[in-house]
């Protein structure tokens, strides 16, 4: 993962942490989860969780592709001609 994506992922992680704390404080303050403020914070949290999932998914796909590419570069120890 390049530095830009890594920094963005760290920012998204921080945003998720902050939004979770805000949502808990708002729900504690209002006394219910149906309050409009809690719902709006929850919606922002959903957006950030989706961003995190997309970043993580793209990172895993890239990493898996790199692993497959590196496997194709491995030269076998034995070939058919050496086994005969």
Number of C-alpha atoms within 10 A of each C-alpha: 14 7 8 9 13 13 12 14 18 13 14 20 16 13 16 19 13 12 19 16 13 17 19 15 13 19 17 12 10 14 10 11 15 10 12 12 15 20 15 12 18 18 13 15 21 14 14 20 16 13 16 19 13 12 18 15 12 13 16 13 12 13 13 12 12 12 11 11 11 10 10 10 8 8 8 7 6 8 9 6 6 7 6 5
